[in-house]
Amino acid sequence: MANALPVSPLARPLPELPPLAGVRFGATEAGIRYKGRTDLVMAEFAPGTTVAGVYTRSKCPGAPVDWCRAAMADGRARALVVNAGNANVFTGRAGFEATQANAADAARLVNCAASEVFLASTGVIGEILPYQKISAALPGLHATLSENGWADAARGIMTTDTFPKAATRTARIGSTTVRIQGIAKGSGMVAPDMATMLSFVATDAKLPAGVIQSLLTDGVNRSFNCITVDSDTSTSDMVLLFATGQADNAEITQADAPELADFRAALDSLLLELALLVIRDGEGVTKMMHITVTGATSNESAHRVAMAVANSPLVKTAVAGEDANWGRVVMAVGKCGEPANRDTLSVGIGGTWIAQNGTVVPDYDETPVVAHMKGQEIEITIDLGLANGTAQAWGCDLTHGYIDINGSYRS
């Protein structure tokens, strides 16, 4: 099924993904659900690699999320195993046993503790994971791991994605140049906190687990937690960041160290690029929305307003239909429960203010707004006129393609 979907019109080509010291990736066909495509990915990390993670806030998380949360305790990682096609969610004792078995399988291959193996699964909920297929495939997969395996890994973790997603950056820590590189998957069930959304990022920087955890949490809050395809939060979301320590940068002990400013900016930029690639592959997507909110009572309030607009089915269908129906934006602002005042509210689309301070702009000409709505990237600006809170969110339109994909997902 994953191969039958047309590629998103907003797709971006996979960038060149050079080797990153201390990481080897690979992918293989384990036959978990899909036929004729890779569906099992493995990475091995150099000894001493530290790890950080941010996970779904779903109250019904998958067994791999539980496993990773527990494994994070010592902040060390040597391996990653990811399967596509089966989420290992709502599978009870069998789900737990699958994680135990596959972590042990990988640990034997890389000669580490099972708690240094991180697991992720994506796909159908409520079906027992045939973990024996993973066990059988792992030895052969491990033998093929390569520093050039990034692109294969990006393809191997896809489900309803129509194109593989990756990004790469370099940054300076003091006088040392380091690389940050990541892959992601996700196209539906995408809303904070994160999405049937998996992302795996690695850096050759030498940084302690506590420092990269702080950097990752902040970066995710400005990227993956500001995107939505359909308002539905997956049971399986995670973003993991691995620091292999192969770069010989000076020792850093605090996340706010001035020497980390460039690294932080590069990581934030990479995480946002990966998050927006997920939106560009939203199920049935034809347009992307960027919502900017200013004038809110706080940044948190602005975030909730922006997400309410991005999640509104009426806003999303207006964008799909290229209808400059700004009244739907007013509706979404008013319904979300955040402080707003009709008489200070201003709304713009595509750089044109349509309404300001509660009334339509005198002599408003819809022509440039109508032209903007025909493009692929729609800008919606909201000024609440109350205080100084600001936020951004990114979403996509809602088309019949979303129904087609999700109405037949299991069949």
Secondary structure, DSSP 8 states (H G I E B T S, - for coil): -TTTS---TT----------TTEEEEEE---SS-SSS--EEEEEE-TT-EEEEEE---SS--HHHHHHHHHGGG-B-SEEEEEEEE---S-HHHHHHHHHHHHHHHHHHHTS-GGGEEEEEEEESSS---HHHHHHHHHHHHHT-BTT-HHHHHHHT-SS-SS-EEEEEEEEETTEEEEEEEEEE-SSSB-SS-BS-EEEEEE-----HHHHHHHHHHHHHTTGGGB-SSS---SS-EEEEEE---S-------TT-GGGHHHHHHHHHHHHHHHHHHHHT-TT-S-EEEEEEEEESSHHHHHHHHHHHHH-HHHHHHHHTT---THHHHHHHHHSSS---TTT-EEEETTEEEEETTEE-TT---HHHHHHHTSSEEEEEEE--SSSEEEEEEEE---HHHHHHHHTS--
